Amino acid sequence: MALEPFQIHIPEERLALLDERLRTTVWADDPPGTDEWRYGVSGPYLRELVAYWREQYDWRAQEAAMNRWAHVRGEIDGVTVHALHERGSGPAAIPLVLTHGWPWTFWDFAKVIEPLAHPERFGGDPADAFDVVVPSLPGFVFSSPARAGVGYRETAALWVQLMAELGYERFGAHGGDAGAYVSAQLAHEFADHLIGVHLNFPALLGDTLALAGVTRDAFAPDEVDYFDLQRPPMVHMTHFLTQILEPQTLAWAMQDSPAGLAAWMLQRRRAWSDCGGDVERRFTKDELITSFALYWLTGTFAGSVRFYAESFSTPWTPAHDRRPVLEAPTGIAVFPYELVHVPRALAERETNLVHWTRMDRGGHFAAAEEPELVIEDLRAFFRPLRV
């Protein structure tokens, strides 16, 4: 394995093809006389977003912002792995790997990279600095293509090798969505490599679907309000079975049509964030489009949804029978508009829980929605774990 410096650059011909596909979008009919979002993504809003994409959005400016940071790319165990790597200030920075989910990309951590690596630039204490590593999941964006059989369990092992190649035998881990499962697997199978694990999605391993079956009665009186904020599973799980059972069927359509890909991902950004139905309360048009463009321009929608199939089509198997399941010191940040919640008592039983924070705002895309809250909670969780 050899990691090499990597710079993001999409060829002009690929950008020209994207413009042509957007210009020639064949629009579906809109159901008349109904709420715009009743049946899914609003036609008027999607047309507005695509028009902005063609006429005002500047990919090269976004590319330059990404290239402000150092990137590496190389092959690990037959998988191409990309990662952003920013060394923190001073001699005491601890390594921290941040793992995204779907439909996230590594760039959903854009707002937390510099404050975590260089807290003194933002009025913070340099003693809180991290060496920040932000990989792209296998099959996603610049970590592509991925061989068959790579889901979150296998990714945890890849991250141990990635961090070792970067010079880190022990490190901290943080993740949301699928990245929370990667991080939880690290805390289970590779706890000896972890300083601690911090999650903003309650990935307790075991049966993923069982999380949606936790009843209201299991919650303590002072936490049942968060349970009541959950939307019915049928609302936020519509993608789940499709992407597990028919990822490639979906991929043909999404990779062919950037507008279609945008619609599929936009629905999740709106439904899963703390936006009150107005997605631009949480994400600017540029932020939304950059996420969609990263998938389409790199041709990796298929790889990203196959990751679902590889991760969740078979039951999780423990690497050992020790308890708790997550052995590494664990912190959980509870955002009110996360897709699912678990009782603290369950987290205490399944993890080595040493830190639990209830936030008063924020949803599924925590680092992109509420970067300041994520930054402060990561600092607070890791302070007592620093050596």
Backbone hydrogen bonds, N-H to C=O, Kabsch-Sander energy under -0.5 kcal/mol:
donor,donor_aa,acceptor,acceptor_aa,energy
4,E,73,R,-2.3
6,F,71,H,-2.1
14,R,11,P,-0.7
15,L,11,P,-1.6
16,A,12,E,-2.4
17,L,13,E,-2.0
18,L,14,R,-2.1
19,D,15,L,-2.3
20,E,16,A,-2.1
21,R,17,L,-2.6
22,L,18,L,-2.5
23,R,19,D,-2.5
24,T,20,E,-2.0
25,T,22,L,-1.2
27,W,25,T,-0.8
34,T,31,P,-0.7
38,R,35,D,-1.8
40,G,37,W,-1.0
46,L,42,S,-2.3
47,R,43,G,-2.5
48,E,44,P,-2.0
49,L,45,Y,-2.6
50,V,46,L,-2.6
51,A,47,R,-2.4
52,Y,48,E,-2.1
53,W,49,L,-2.4
54,R,50,V,-2.2
55,E,51,A,-2.5
56,Q,52,Y,-2.7
57,Y,52,Y,-2.3
59,W,57,Y,-0.6
62,Q,58,D,-1.5
63,E,59,W,-2.9
64,A,60,R,-2.2
65,A,61,A,-1.8
66,M,62,Q,-2.0
67,N,63,E,-2.3
68,R,65,A,-0.8
69,W,66,M,-1.5
71,H,6,F,-0.5
72,V,83,A,-2.7
73,R,4,E,-2.1
74,G,81,V,-2.0
76,I,79,V,-3.2
79,V,76,I,-1.8
80,T,145,P,-1.0
81,V,74,G,-3.5
83,A,72,V,-2.4
84,L,134,V,-2.4
85,H,70,A,-2.8
86,E,132,V,-2.8
87,R,85,H,-0.5
89,S,117,A,-2.4
93,A,90,G,-0.6
94,I,129,A,-1.5
96,L,131,D,-2.8
97,V,172,G,-2.5
98,L,96,L,-0.5
98,L,133,V,-2.7
99,T,97,V,-0.5
99,T,174,H,-2.6
100,H,98,L,-0.5
100,H,135,P,-0.5
108,D,105,T,-1.9
109,F,106,F,-1.5
110,A,107,W,-1.7
112,V,109,F,-1.6
113,I,109,F,-1.1
114,E,110,A,-0.5
116,L,112,V,-1.9
117,A,113,I,-2.4
118,H,114,E,-3.3
121,R,118,H,-1.7
122,F,119,P,-1.8
123,G,120,E,-1.1
124,G,119,P,-2.9
128,D,125,D,-2.4
129,A,126,P,-1.6
130,F,116,L,-1.7
131,D,94,I,-1.8
132,V,86,E,-2.5
132,V,130,F,-0.8
133,V,96,L,-2.7
134,V,84,L,-2.7
136,S,82,H,-2.3
139,G,143,S,-3.5
140,F,137,L,-2.4
143,S,140,F,-3.0
144,S,142,F,-1.0
150,V,147,R,-0.8
151,G,149,G,-0.7
155,T,151,G,-2.1
156,A,152,Y,-1.7
157,A,153,R,-1.0
158,L,154,E,-1.8
159,W,155,T,-2.6
160,V,156,A,-1.6
161,Q,157,A,-1.7
162,L,158,L,-2.9
163,M,159,W,-2.9
164,A,160,V,-1.9
165,E,161,Q,-2.4
166,L,162,L,-1.6
167,G,164,A,-1.4
168,Y,163,M,-3.3
169,E,167,G,-0.5
171,F,193,H,-2.3
172,G,95,P,-3.0
173,A,196,G,-1.9
174,H,97,V,-2.3
175,G,198,H,-1.5
176,G,99,T,-1.3
179,G,176,G,-1.8
180,A,177,D,-1.4
181,Y,177,D,-1.1
182,V,178,A,-2.0
183,S,179,G,-2.2
184,A,180,A,-2.6
185,Q,181,Y,-2.5
186,L,182,V,-2.0
187,A,183,S,-2.1
188,H,184,A,-1.4
189,E,185,Q,-3.3
190,F,185,Q,-0.7
190,F,186,L,-1.6
193,H,190,F,-2.2
194,L,191,A,-1.2
195,I,171,F,-2.5
196,G,171,F,-0.6
197,V,329,P,-2.9
198,H,173,A,-2.8
199,L,331,G,-2.7
200,N,175,G,-1.9
203,A,201,F,-2.7
204,L,202,P,-1.5
208,T,206,G,-0.7
210,A,207,D,-0.6
211,L,207,D,-0.5
211,L,208,T,-1.6
212,A,209,L,-1.0
213,G,210,A,-1.3
214,V,211,L,-1.2
218,A,215,T,-1.3
219,F,216,R,-1.7
223,E,220,A,-2.1
224,V,220,A,-1.0
226,Y,223,E,-0.9
227,F,223,E,-1.0
228,D,224,V,-2.0
229,L,225,D,-0.7
229,L,226,Y,-0.7
230,Q,226,Y,-0.5
230,Q,227,F,-1.4
235,V,232,P,-2.2
236,H,232,P,-1.0
237,M,233,P,-1.3
240,F,237,M,-0.7
241,L,237,M,-0.8
242,T,238,T,-0.6
243,Q,239,H,-2.6
244,I,240,F,-1.2
245,L,241,L,-3.2
246,E,242,T,-2.8
250,L,246,E,-1.8
251,A,247,P,-2.0
252,W,248,Q,-1.7
253,A,249,T,-0.8
254,M,250,L,-2.1
255,Q,251,A,-2.7
256,D,252,W,-1.1
257,S,253,A,-1.9
261,L,257,S,-2.5
262,A,258,P,-2.4
263,A,259,A,-2.1
264,W,260,G,-2.3
265,M,261,L,-2.2
266,L,262,A,-2.9
267,Q,263,A,-2.0
268,R,264,W,-0.7
269,R,265,M,-2.1
270,R,266,L,-2.5
271,A,267,Q,-2.6
272,W,268,R,-2.4
273,S,269,R,-0.8
275,C,273,S,-1.8
278,D,275,C,-1.9
279,V,277,G,-0.7
281,R,278,D,-2.4
282,R,279,V,-1.5
283,F,279,V,-2.1
288,L,284,T,-2.5
289,I,285,K,-2.8
290,T,286,D,-2.4
291,S,287,E,-1.6
292,F,288,L,-2.1
293,A,289,I,-3.4
294,L,290,T,-2.3
295,Y,291,S,-1.4
296,W,292,F,-2.4
297,L,293,A,-3.2
298,T,294,L,-1.2
299,G,295,Y,-0.6
299,G,296,W,-0.9
300,T,295,Y,-2.1
304,S,300,T,-2.2
305,V,301,F,-2.0
306,R,302,A,-2.2
307,F,303,G,-1.2
308,Y,304,S,-0.5
308,Y,305,V,-0.6
309,A,243,Q,-0.6
309,A,305,V,-1.2
310,E,306,R,-2.8
311,S,307,F,-1.8
312,F,308,Y,-3.0
313,S,309,A,-1.4
326,L,350,E,-2.3
327,E,187,A,-1.4
327,E,325,V,-0.9
328,A,187,A,-1.4
330,T,352,N,-2.8
331,G,197,V,-2.7
332,I,355,H,-2.2
333,A,199,L,-2.8
334,V,332,I,-0.6
334,V,357,T,-3.7
335,F,333,A,-0.8
337,Y,362,G,-2.5
338,E,335,F,-1.9
346,L,343,P,-0.5
347,A,343,P,-1.8
348,E,344,R,-2.6
349,R,345,A,-1.4
350,E,346,L,-2.1
351,T,347,A,-1.9
352,N,326,L,-1.5
352,N,328,A,-0.6
353,L,351,T,-1.7
354,V,330,T,-2.9
355,H,330,T,-1.3
357,T,332,I,-2.3
359,M,334,V,-3.0
359,M,357,T,-0.6
364,H,272,W,-2.6
364,H,337,Y,-0.6
366,A,364,H,-1.1
368,A,365,F,-0.8
369,E,365,F,-2.9
370,E,366,A,-3.1
374,V,370,E,-2.0
375,I,371,P,-2.8
376,E,372,E,-2.4
377,D,373,L,-2.1
378,L,374,V,-2.4
379,R,375,I,-2.4
380,A,376,E,-2.3
381,F,377,D,-2.5
382,F,378,L,-2.3
383,R,379,R,-1.7
385,L,382,F,-1.1
386,R,382,F,-0.9
386,R,383,R,-1.2
